[in-house]
Structure formats: C-alpha cells, structure tokens
Amino acid sequence: MQHDVITRARAWLAEDPDPETRAELAALLDAGDLDALGERFAGTLQFGTAGLRGELGAGPMRMNRVVVIRAAAGLAAYLKAKGRGDGLVVVGYDARHKSADFARDTAAVMTAAGLRAAVLPRPLPTPVLAFAIRHLGAVAGVEVTASHNPPRDNGYKVYLGDGSQIVPPADREIADAIDAIASIDDVPRADKGWRTLGDEVLRAYLERTDAVLSPHSPRTARVVYTAMHGVGREVLTAAFARAGFPPPALVAEQADPDPEFPTVAFPNPEEPGAMDLAFEAARAVAPDAVIANDPDADRCAVAVPDASAEGGWRMLRGDEVGALLAAHLVRKDASGVFAASIVSSSLLGRIAAAAGLPHEETLTGFKWIARVEGLRYGYEEALGYCVDPGGVRDKDGITAALLVTELVSELKEQGRTLTDLLDELAVEHGLHATDQLSVRVEDLTVIADAMRTLREHPPESLAGLRVVSAEDLTEGSAKLPPTDGLRYHLDGEYTARVIVRPSGTEPKLKCYLEVVVPVPSAPALPAARDAAGVVLAALKRDLSVAAGL
C-alpha cells in the first residue's frame, strides 16, 4: 500500500503543471509523510451535481490544476458528444486562491477542443456568470468558486446552456468522460484563442437588475452592506446606484476581495460571528436593515433591528426572507409558479395558495428549483433567492438584495418594518418556525451511521408529537427524483416536519426542522413563539438521540 501511494504520487508529480502543488507534493515525498500522501491519494474528488468542491492542494482528493484540467476536458468531451462541439463556453471565477488559474486552464482546454471560450473580465459574482450564459447564447458555463466554504477550499460549478446547474444524468455523463482521461498529458491546452470579455456583459446584467423593481416604488431605505471579503461589492453598489437607493454603508473591513477571509472563521453569513462587524457598523449608523452577500454573492442575508437581541440586531432566517419576498411579489401582482426546496418552510405554499398561485416543491438546490416550469420565484432556506428567473436561472444575491431593499422602503413609507410584515404573515397563515440541527464531522462514516440508524430504527415520536409518516427519499416519487434523505411528518398539539440529509457540499449532516403553531391574533404571537421554541429544542434533542449523535 505504501509503495502504491508513493508510485501514484510520483506519477502525479510528473504531470502536475503547477509549481506550487509540485513543491508541496515533492516535500511530502521527500519527508516520507505517508499519512498526508494517503489523504491526498485515497481516491478522487467526485464530480456530481454540485460540480467539484474541496480543499486546495496536490493530489486527486484536492482541488488543483490537474483536477480542473481533467474536469474541463470531461465537460468538453460531453459537449462534443451532445453535438455542441463548436459552441460557446463562458467561464467566470471568484477571488479565491487559484480561481483565476482554474478559469484560464478551463478556457485553454475548451479552445484546444474546438469550442469557443469566453472568460469574464475579472472576479465577479456567480449570478453574472449565470446571466452571461443565457445572454450570450452559450452551450455551457463554468464558475470557479467555493461559495461560502472555508478559505482553503475552491470549487468548479458547471451550468448547461439553459443557464441552470447540471442535474442527472448530465453529471454522471460528464464524470464518466472525466474518468476516461488517463493523463492530462493527453489533454491539449491552447496558449491563446479564447476571448476575455469586457464590461458589456456586466452592463447588460445591471440593466436587467432594474427589472425586479416596480417603476415608481419608494427607494428610501438605508442599509449596511458587507461583501464578506468576496466579489459582491462592486456589482451591488452599482445596482443600488442605478436603482436610486441611498449608497449602502459598507463594512470596510470586509468590503474588498480577500481569499484569506481574515475577519471570519467561515465566510458564511449563517455562521456564528460572521455578521459581528456588520452589526457593529449598524449600531454606528442605525440603518433600516443589514444586508450581506456570501463571497460569490449568489446568497443574500438580511438582519433587522431587534431590541431584544444581543447587540440590537437579529439575523432573519432564510425561510423568513423567503416568505417576505414572496409576500412582496404577491403584492406586486406577480404571476407564475412559486417554488422552494423540500427543506424550506411550507409557509411559501400557504402564501401562494392564498394568492391563487401554483406552488411546487423540489429537491434541495437551485439546480432543481430553477427547472420548475413556469417559475416566477424560487427560494431555499440557505439564503438563496431567484427573483428574476428570466435573467438568472439560479440564486442571485444582488437582485434579492434590491428586492429586499425595495420592500423595506415601501414598509418604511407606511411606518412599518420587515418584523411587522412577518408578524402579519404569522397571524394570517400560522407561525411557521424553523431551525436546523447541523453536525459537522471529520469522519464521514458518522453521517452514514446516523442515516443507517434512522432507517433501521425509525422514530415513532419526536418532541411529544406522533410521527404520522416517514419517507425514505432514496425511493423517489412521482414528483421528486431519488435523493439520500429522510422526511417525517408529525402531528399532535402542533404539526411539524423533519428532514434529514447529508450536505452535498460540506462534511455535514443536516436536519431541517419546522413546527407550525396557529396564531389566533397578534397578541397571541409571543406565546406562539415560546411554544415553537420549546418544540424545536425538543426536536433537536430527540432527533440527536434517535440518530445516535
């Protein structure tokens, strides 16, 4: 086994074009560090519907130029097999370590394969790439990003010509084409011949952002904004200026791209502490709301003033923002399908039904939400919102921020707030309280063991509520393709829902919890919130025990 790892590492070293990862691997070989080599050569990063994502470094279990060149060659082979061998592939990238290198390698492989390649002019938000695919009539697009993952990660997200992320069977066919490549020495790479786009695509995207707003809506809301060390600031501030909103007050320490993400442990607005600097800025300038993008600006987080919260500000859950945007679009007379993933709150379905609009549930991820026929609005609880599916068929943190700020402005003119609107929705449809039990693991077998335990010994009750249905989502249904997950519906004093699934992008087991508490009138809201909090805490506790966690 030791000899095999060393042999594979030496073979990898011989073809690696990157001096940094070559030096890393050579040092490990010289030191005889079999543990580190074993980690890097224990298998290969698997290409799936999330594309590729992993820690940067040498070897097939890391993100590096060899892995990216192989992925690009596999995508090119897939496109040629589908009769798209002379089409355009647009490549975008964020500001993480190696992103520009991976984008350039992708363009070089596409060009040598006979496809036309165009690279965005600089690090830009993922929604700009998703827009560019449709705008330019491309057959595919690639975004080099690890979104909100830790600083040492990078990733490779693939879109097809409809502007949506890949789904089965395309992911498997591309993976098979990647596996068929014996060595990157067999992959031609051009030195030139691709196009570096100018700002015309960005201008076209910004012109399109205006379409999400009503022509004469108020534009008075003042916000604090953080780009979380990512690529959102330039585009968001330009979109706000075009719309006529007051310039956002920037969190200066996080405004510029920095692949080290020095002020946050995880560059994800949902992670504890990530919003601390934004809240500090908000206490200084007293805005109407705080808005954050994640590093590639496809997600949008919102916080509101709350005297009862520590520091005076409270992050809204993705489900709360999802419901607020849905209510806003209903008031704007939107028509079409409202859609959300199965792990998102069922409140969206209630809002759509009350407005006489169709509602669909999909598997987790915008690769599924964006494919809903007749989609007008889609969201998922992980801070992703698609408010202009005709322009960007993916989540878009820039247009979502615009729409949130328009809603805050309209409410401000009426002497109301986002919190007031949430209260009204709770009285009208019941309090839909959500929470998440998320378990990050070092050893992936912990996740597999928990899923097996729940399948072999399904719970009969959780939080004192009877489990009235238990679905194994691997079996699929007429409406949902198979996926690794479990869904429980509960009934008793209140109704509740629990979904358990492994994360598709991180080493986490995720459990999504929802309880619905009727609210007969506004004065009953505090008691309803207390009751929901008790049930959610009990669900977390009982589910942890049931899963053996």
C-alpha positions as MATLAB code, in Angstrom:
seq = 'MQHDVITRARAWLAEDPDPETRAELAALLDAGDLDALGERFAGTLQFGTAGLRGELGAGPMRMNRVVVIRAAAGLAAYLKAKGRGDGLVVVGYDARHKSADFARDTAAVMTAAGLRAAVLPRPLPTPVLAFAIRHLGAVAGVEVTASHNPPRDNGYKVYLGDGSQIVPPADREIADAIDAIASIDDVPRADKGWRTLGDEVLRAYLERTDAVLSPHSPRTARVVYTAMHGVGREVLTAAFARAGFPPPALVAEQADPDPEFPTVAFPNPEEPGAMDLAFEAARAVAPDAVIANDPDADRCAVAVPDASAEGGWRMLRGDEVGALLAAHLVRKDASGVFAASIVSSSLLGRIAAAAGLPHEETLTGFKWIARVEGLRYGYEEALGYCVDPGGVRDKDGITAALLVTELVSELKEQGRTLTDLLDELAVEHGLHATDQLSVRVEDLTVIADAMRTLREHPPESLAGLRVVSAEDLTEGSAKLPPTDGLRYHLDGEYTARVIVRPSGTEPKLKCYLEVVVPVPSAPALPAARDAAGVVLAALKRDLSVAAGL';
ca = [
       0.000    0.000    0.000;
       2.812    2.417    0.925;
       4.602    1.661   -2.320;
       1.370    2.186   -4.273;
       0.759    5.635   -2.743;
       4.336    6.708   -3.457;
       4.137    5.434   -7.036;
       0.887    7.305   -7.649;
       2.267   10.459   -6.062;
       5.366   10.375   -8.258;
       3.230    9.843  -11.364;
       1.069   12.809  -10.354;
       4.160   14.935   -9.735;
       5.413   14.178  -13.231;
       2.350   15.689  -14.906;
       1.414   18.490  -12.479;
       1.817   21.862  -14.285;
       1.568   23.950  -11.110;
       4.903   24.744   -9.369;
       3.151   25.318   -6.023;
       1.457   21.946   -5.810;
       4.525   20.265   -7.299;
       6.613   21.713   -4.469;
       4.029   20.622   -1.896;
       3.954   17.070   -3.215;
       7.746   16.842   -3.596;
       8.176   17.936    0.035;
       5.747   15.249    1.235;
       7.583   12.611   -0.800;
      10.973   13.747    0.487;
       9.673   13.637    4.061;
       8.067   10.231    3.542;
       4.838   11.609    5.012;
       2.636    8.642    4.206;
      -0.312    9.936    6.226;
      -0.524   13.185    4.253;
       0.074   11.368    0.969;
      -2.581    8.827    1.893;
      -5.135   11.599    2.432;
      -4.388   13.155   -0.945;
      -4.414    9.862   -2.854;
      -7.194    7.983   -1.030;
      -9.493    8.365   -4.041;
     -10.628   11.192   -6.299;
     -12.866   14.201   -5.780;
     -16.215   13.100   -7.146;
     -17.835   15.195   -9.848;
     -21.576   15.466   -9.209;
     -24.500   17.847   -9.421;
     -22.544   20.323   -7.273;
     -19.610   20.002   -9.698;
     -16.407   19.784   -7.682;
     -15.527   21.324   -4.344;
     -12.685   20.623   -1.960;
      -9.549   21.798   -0.212;
      -6.748   23.205   -2.356;
      -3.621   21.102   -2.596;
      -1.830   18.385   -4.539;
      -3.366   15.049   -5.452;
      -6.684   13.701   -6.738;
      -8.519   14.352   -3.425;
      -7.727   18.076   -3.570;
      -8.663   20.972   -5.839;
      -5.748   21.786   -8.143;
      -4.899   22.430  -11.782;
      -4.659   18.732  -12.678;
      -8.156   18.060  -11.328;
      -9.536   21.156  -13.074;
      -7.918   20.364  -16.425;
      -9.404   16.884  -16.288;
     -12.818   18.307  -15.379;
     -12.678   20.796  -18.241;
     -11.662   18.049  -20.675;
     -14.537   15.867  -19.470;
     -17.020   18.723  -19.959;
     -15.633   19.410  -23.432;
     -15.963   15.723  -24.366;
     -19.551   15.689  -23.066;
     -20.479   18.798  -25.100;
     -18.933   17.330  -28.245;
     -20.793   14.043  -27.717;
     -24.032   16.068  -27.493;
     -23.320   17.811  -30.805;
     -22.285   21.096  -29.162;
     -18.604   20.862  -30.037;
     -18.444   24.260  -31.718;
     -20.452   26.129  -29.084;
     -19.503   28.884  -26.675;
     -18.471   28.140  -23.074;
     -18.445   31.104  -20.680;
     -16.090   30.960  -17.692;
     -16.405   33.029  -14.525;
     -14.420   32.991  -11.315;
     -14.329   34.445   -7.810;
     -11.365   35.889   -5.897;
     -10.274   32.742   -4.064;
      -6.791   31.285   -4.275;
      -6.204   29.695   -7.707;
      -9.589   30.765   -9.139;
      -8.045   32.797  -11.983;
      -5.656   29.913  -12.794;
      -8.521   27.403  -12.901;
     -10.546   29.721  -15.163;
      -7.618   30.148  -17.548;
      -6.981   26.388  -17.666;
     -10.653   25.810  -18.478;
     -10.540   28.305  -21.349;
      -7.331   26.709  -22.658;
      -8.862   23.221  -22.674;
     -12.118   24.375  -24.311;
     -10.273   26.291  -27.033;
      -7.985   23.353  -27.844;
     -11.025   21.065  -28.013;
     -12.596   23.227  -30.734;
     -15.118   25.023  -28.553;
     -15.228   28.806  -28.242;
     -14.350   30.101  -24.800;
     -15.039   33.479  -23.225;
     -13.791   34.449  -19.761;
     -15.369   37.142  -17.611;
     -13.050   40.145  -17.263;
     -12.271   39.798  -13.531;
     -13.629   38.121  -10.382;
     -17.391   38.701  -10.446;
     -20.478   37.297   -8.707;
     -21.707   33.872   -9.756;
     -25.086   35.353  -10.882;
     -23.240   37.382  -13.535;
     -21.883   34.132  -14.999;
     -25.335   32.500  -14.854;
     -26.766   35.557  -16.642;
     -23.976   35.574  -19.250;
     -24.703   32.004  -20.344;
     -28.223   32.886  -21.483;
     -27.343   36.403  -22.610;
     -24.558   35.174  -24.916;
     -26.304   32.003  -26.079;
     -23.596   29.735  -24.664;
     -23.860   25.937  -24.614;
     -22.340   25.772  -21.127;
     -20.784   27.815  -18.377;
     -18.275   27.223  -15.611;
     -17.953   29.196  -12.390;
     -14.801   28.670  -10.350;
     -15.935   29.235   -6.769;
     -16.276   27.552   -3.401;
     -19.043   29.986   -2.445;
     -19.071   30.246    1.383;
     -16.670   27.375    2.136;
     -13.510   27.869    4.271;
     -10.586   29.850    2.777;
      -8.550   26.791    1.781;
     -11.328   25.436   -0.459;
     -12.180   26.035   -4.076;
     -14.739   24.567   -6.447;
     -15.948   24.113  -10.005;
     -19.619   24.660  -10.772;
     -20.992   23.654  -14.202;
     -24.035   25.062  -15.985;
     -25.586   23.999  -19.277;
     -26.970   26.282  -21.956;
     -30.293   26.918  -20.243;
     -28.365   28.760  -17.535;
     -29.164   26.145  -14.867;
     -26.710   23.998  -12.950;
     -26.329   20.418  -14.127;
     -28.605   17.634  -12.904;
     -28.629   13.885  -13.597;
     -27.874   12.305  -15.977;
     -25.545   15.082  -17.218;
     -23.434   14.938  -14.043;
     -22.813   11.217  -14.428;
     -22.043   11.510  -18.149;
     -19.529   14.312  -17.505;
     -17.998   12.303  -14.637;
     -17.625    9.296  -16.946;
     -15.893   11.486  -19.529;
     -13.519   12.757  -16.821;
     -12.762    9.198  -15.691;
     -11.891    8.242  -19.268;
      -8.896   10.632  -19.257;
      -5.775    8.633  -18.455;
      -3.384   11.577  -18.082;
      -3.576   15.336  -18.524;
      -0.620   14.929  -20.862;
      -3.310   13.623  -23.245;
      -5.371   16.815  -22.861;
      -4.494   19.534  -25.411;
      -4.358   23.063  -23.968;
      -4.224   26.172  -26.133;
      -1.894   29.070  -25.350;
      -4.373   31.591  -26.752;
      -7.552   31.823  -28.790;
     -10.148   32.427  -26.110;
     -11.828   35.769  -25.553;
     -11.622   37.851  -22.409;
     -14.915   39.691  -22.179;
     -15.162   43.383  -21.419;
     -17.713   45.049  -19.179;
     -20.545   44.754  -21.705;
     -21.920   41.594  -20.079;
     -21.794   43.189  -16.630;
     -23.589   46.262  -18.001;
     -26.278   44.039  -19.517;
     -26.684   42.243  -16.191;
     -27.003   45.537  -14.322;
     -29.595   46.786  -16.803;
     -31.551   43.607  -16.137;
     -31.452   44.118  -12.354;
     -33.728   47.140  -12.762;
     -36.488   44.808  -13.941;
     -37.020   43.323  -10.465;
     -38.206   46.665   -9.082;
     -41.515   48.423   -9.660;
     -41.016   51.576  -11.773;
     -42.132   54.142   -9.188;
     -41.565   52.314   -5.903;
     -40.011   54.166   -2.941;
     -36.206   53.978   -2.794;
     -35.548   55.419    0.661;
     -34.246   52.512    2.773;
     -30.750   52.830    4.187;
     -28.723   49.643    4.579;
     -25.395   48.492    5.912;
     -23.774   46.065    3.484;
     -20.997   43.506    3.798;
     -19.441   41.592    0.913;
     -17.849   39.136    3.396;
     -14.431   39.568    1.709;
     -15.982   38.392   -1.576;
     -16.755   39.811   -5.001;
     -20.190   41.362   -4.392;
     -19.402   44.977   -3.504;
     -18.709   46.403   -6.966;
     -21.829   44.922   -8.534;
     -24.195   45.503   -5.621;
     -23.225   49.154   -5.151;
     -23.581   49.728   -8.904;
     -27.031   48.104   -8.863;
     -28.095   50.238   -5.887;
     -26.876   53.395   -7.625;
     -28.792   52.529  -10.818;
     -31.931   51.877   -8.764;
     -31.667   55.184   -6.904;
     -31.292   53.739   -3.413;
     -29.065   55.564   -0.911;
     -25.495   54.245   -1.163;
     -25.070   51.319    1.247;
     -22.853   51.920    4.255;
     -20.043   49.436    3.679;
     -18.396   47.233    6.279;
     -14.938   48.483    5.349;
     -13.010   45.558    6.860;
     -14.904   43.104    4.621;
     -15.555   45.237    1.527;
     -12.698   44.122   -0.718;
     -11.984   40.621   -2.014;
      -9.514   38.731    0.164;
      -9.031   34.974   -0.287;
      -7.802   34.661    3.306;
     -11.157   35.912    4.727;
      -9.243   37.339    7.705;
     -12.178   38.565    9.819;
     -14.349   35.411    9.764;
     -13.820   31.764   10.687;
     -16.228   30.725    7.917;
     -17.221   33.298    5.251;
     -20.891   32.387    5.523;
     -23.418   34.896    6.922;
     -25.205   31.996    8.666;
     -22.142   31.040   10.734;
     -21.802   32.378   14.298;
     -19.732   35.567   14.400;
     -19.668   36.165   10.647;
     -22.000   39.163   10.939;
     -20.401   40.739   14.016;
     -18.637   43.522   12.094;
     -21.800   44.270   10.130;
     -23.790   44.610   13.347;
     -21.071   46.841   14.787;
     -21.375   49.090   11.735;
     -25.160   49.058   12.043;
     -25.022   50.222   15.643;
     -22.938   53.183   14.485;
     -25.185   54.348   11.613;
     -28.658   52.973   12.560;
     -29.788   51.761    9.103;
     -33.158   50.264    8.258;
     -31.604   46.844    7.547;
     -28.312   44.994    7.226;
     -27.628   43.070    4.026;
     -24.822   40.575    3.425;
     -23.718   38.572    0.436;
     -21.647   35.435    0.676;
     -18.248   35.541   -1.100;
     -19.577   34.781   -4.609;
     -22.701   36.906   -3.999;
     -25.277   34.339   -5.012;
     -26.778   34.340   -1.485;
     -28.331   37.211    0.424;
     -28.622   37.544    4.202;
     -30.803   40.125    5.932;
     -30.789   41.398    9.509;
     -33.300   43.662   11.224;
     -33.259   45.902   14.305;
     -34.392   43.954   17.363;
     -34.152   45.489   20.827;
     -34.462   42.050   22.430;
     -31.479   40.602   20.539;
     -27.922   40.817   21.828;
     -26.361   43.847   20.149;
     -29.723   45.095   18.922;
     -29.786   43.231   15.582;
     -31.244   39.891   14.556;
     -30.411   37.799   11.518;
     -33.511   36.691    9.663;
     -33.660   33.032    8.742;
     -33.619   32.217    5.058;
     -37.189   30.984    5.414;
     -38.246   34.360    6.818;
     -36.659   36.270    3.935;
     -38.159   33.733    1.518;
     -41.640   34.429    2.886;
     -41.112   38.213    2.908;
     -40.048   38.250   -0.739;
     -42.965   36.002   -1.681;
     -45.428   38.333    0.067;
     -43.810   41.333   -1.644;
     -44.101   39.717   -5.080;
     -47.746   38.821   -4.416;
     -48.415   42.461   -3.591;
     -46.692   43.379   -6.874;
     -49.200   41.125   -8.709;
     -46.599   38.556   -9.722;
     -47.876   35.581  -11.681;
     -46.321   32.184  -12.252;
     -45.122   29.330  -10.100;
     -43.650   29.888   -6.626;
     -41.201   27.108   -5.765;
     -38.982   26.063   -2.884;
     -36.882   23.071   -1.926;
     -38.353   20.402    0.331;
     -36.142   21.574    3.223;
     -37.568   25.093    3.060;
     -40.587   26.287    5.024;
     -44.046   25.178    3.989;
     -45.161   28.796    4.519;
     -44.416   29.562    0.867;
     -47.114   27.098   -0.154;
     -49.629   28.842    2.123;
     -48.766   32.280    0.715;
     -49.035   31.025   -2.879;
     -52.334   29.232   -2.220;
     -53.869   32.327   -0.618;
     -52.874   34.328   -3.708;
     -54.212   31.685   -6.099;
     -50.724   30.940   -7.425;
     -49.278   27.478   -8.182;
     -46.613   26.126   -5.823;
     -44.010   23.413   -6.358;
     -41.557   21.587   -4.099;
     -38.212   20.350   -5.436;
     -35.138   18.569   -4.176;
     -32.518   20.684   -2.433;
     -30.531   23.031   -4.648;
     -31.200   25.599   -7.323;
     -30.300   23.075   -9.968;
     -33.794   21.715   -9.255;
     -35.654   24.898   -8.319;
     -34.540   26.687  -11.494;
     -36.001   23.911  -13.659;
     -39.576   24.327  -12.418;
     -41.746   25.028  -15.437;
     -43.279   28.496  -15.359;
     -41.120   29.573  -12.404;
     -41.693   33.127  -11.203;
     -39.992   32.947   -7.809;
     -37.897   30.317   -6.107;
     -36.002   30.153   -2.851;
     -34.310   27.800   -0.441;
     -33.665   28.232    3.244;
     -29.883   28.507    2.816;
     -30.240   32.208    1.865;
     -30.785   31.570   -1.858;
     -33.435   33.506   -3.821;
     -34.275   33.581   -7.521;
     -36.390   36.695   -8.135;
     -35.740   37.103  -11.885;
     -35.690   33.627  -13.455;
     -35.876   35.127  -16.947;
     -32.477   36.746  -16.395;
     -30.680   34.493  -13.910;
     -31.902   30.924  -13.598;
     -30.124   30.450  -10.308;
     -29.964   32.089   -6.909;
     -28.872   35.712   -7.114;
     -27.811   37.692   -4.043;
     -27.695   41.003   -5.911;
     -31.265   41.113   -7.247;
     -32.545   39.635   -3.977;
     -30.857   42.495   -2.096;
     -32.529   45.019   -4.398;
     -35.956   43.495   -3.877;
     -35.481   43.339   -0.087;
     -34.461   47.000   -0.047;
     -37.492   47.950   -2.139;
     -39.720   46.103    0.338;
     -38.038   47.818    3.317;
     -38.563   51.182    1.552;
     -42.264   50.531    0.934;
     -42.823   49.422    4.525;
     -40.859   52.429    5.804;
     -43.183   54.768    3.899;
     -46.093   53.083    5.705;
     -44.443   53.285    9.128;
     -43.925   49.514    9.177;
     -40.961   47.131    9.218;
     -39.988   43.675    7.997;
     -40.736   42.390   11.503;
     -44.253   43.806   11.291;
     -44.843   42.019    7.990;
     -43.551   38.734    9.422;
     -45.989   39.093   12.311;
     -48.863   39.691    9.887;
     -47.927   36.588    7.900;
     -47.859   34.531   11.125;
     -51.355   35.676   12.093;
     -52.670   35.004    8.588;
     -51.046   31.626    7.940;
     -49.844   30.373   11.336;
     -46.371   30.776   12.838;
     -44.018   28.633   10.727;
     -40.948   28.370   12.952;
     -37.868   26.678   11.524;
     -34.491   25.632   12.855;
     -31.643   23.366   11.865;
     -29.548   20.733   13.569;
     -26.264   20.740   11.649;
     -23.470   18.337   12.606;
     -20.044   18.975   11.039;
     -17.874   15.832   11.061;
     -14.264   14.913   10.455;
     -15.193   11.293    9.748;
     -17.869   10.839    7.053;
     -18.813    7.443    8.469;
     -20.566    9.329   11.299;
     -23.080   10.609    8.730;
     -23.543    7.201    7.112;
     -24.039    5.583   10.536;
     -26.655    8.169   11.555;
     -28.631    7.687    8.330;
     -28.484    3.899    8.714;
     -29.626    4.105   12.350;
     -32.648    6.206   11.407;
     -33.543    3.850    8.556;
     -33.249    0.719   10.672;
     -34.938    2.211   13.765;
     -37.284    4.995   12.587;
     -38.610    7.136   15.449;
     -42.280    6.754   16.390;
     -42.458   10.173   18.044;
     -40.309   13.299   18.376;
     -40.837   16.203   20.789;
     -44.022   14.562   22.020;
     -45.519   14.636   18.518;
     -46.529   11.432   16.745;
     -44.681   10.532   13.531;
     -47.602   10.116   11.123;
     -45.482    9.490    8.018;
     -41.871    8.521    7.435;
     -40.496    8.680    3.892;
     -37.180    7.385    2.629;
     -36.404    9.850   -0.164;
     -33.954    7.428   -1.817;
     -37.041    5.732   -3.249;
     -38.136    8.836   -5.167;
     -41.738    9.635   -6.032;
     -43.895   10.886   -8.871;
     -42.813   14.452   -8.023;
     -39.282   14.024   -6.656;
     -36.265   12.149   -8.053;
     -34.445    9.868   -5.591;
     -32.101   11.543   -3.111;
     -30.345   10.488    0.085;
     -32.713   11.804    2.734;
     -35.482   11.035    5.211;
     -38.676   13.041    5.775;
     -41.006   12.800    8.774;
     -44.373   14.483    9.241;
     -45.547   14.851   12.835;
     -48.893   15.656   14.412;
     -50.262   16.312   17.863;
     -50.761   19.605   19.643;
     -48.988   21.159   16.654;
     -47.907   19.913   13.223;
     -44.228   19.577   12.431;
     -41.856   18.313    9.765;
     -38.310   16.969    9.937;
     -35.957   16.268    7.024;
     -32.532   14.630    7.493;
     -29.909   14.600    4.718;
     -26.149   14.665    4.208;
     -24.904   18.000    2.853;
     -23.985   17.934   -0.821;
     -21.102   20.418   -0.447;
     -19.704   20.091    3.084;
     -18.926   17.286    5.587;
     -22.176   17.882    7.482;
     -25.320   16.035    8.439;
     -28.206   18.481    8.132;
     -31.563   18.152    9.868;
     -34.239   20.684    8.906;
     -36.984   21.275   11.460;
     -40.310   23.083   11.153;
     -43.246   23.468   13.539;
     -46.497   25.267   12.716;
     -48.301   26.959   15.610;
     -51.711   28.573   14.997;
     -51.897   32.291   15.901;
     -55.466   33.468   16.506;
     -54.483   37.140   16.846;
     -51.449   39.407   17.142;
     -51.450   39.409   20.967;
     -51.032   35.604   20.848;
     -47.733   35.821   18.941;
     -45.346   35.857   21.939;
     -46.922   32.704   23.378;
     -46.836   31.038   19.956;
     -43.134   31.840   19.602;
     -42.414   30.435   23.059;
     -44.296   27.244   22.235;
     -42.490   26.883   18.905;
     -39.120   27.361   20.599;
     -39.876   24.591   23.089;
     -40.918   22.183   20.304;
     -37.893   22.980   18.114;
     -35.494   22.442   21.033;
     -37.165   19.126   21.812;
     -36.995   18.078   18.165;
     -33.251   18.727   18.134;
     -32.748   16.747   21.332;
     -34.916   13.785   20.365;
     -33.596   13.601   16.813;
     -29.983   13.586   18.052;
     -30.802   10.628   20.277;
     -32.709    8.793   17.524;
     -29.800    9.237   15.081;
     -27.191    8.139   17.610;
     -25.461   11.514   17.542;
];
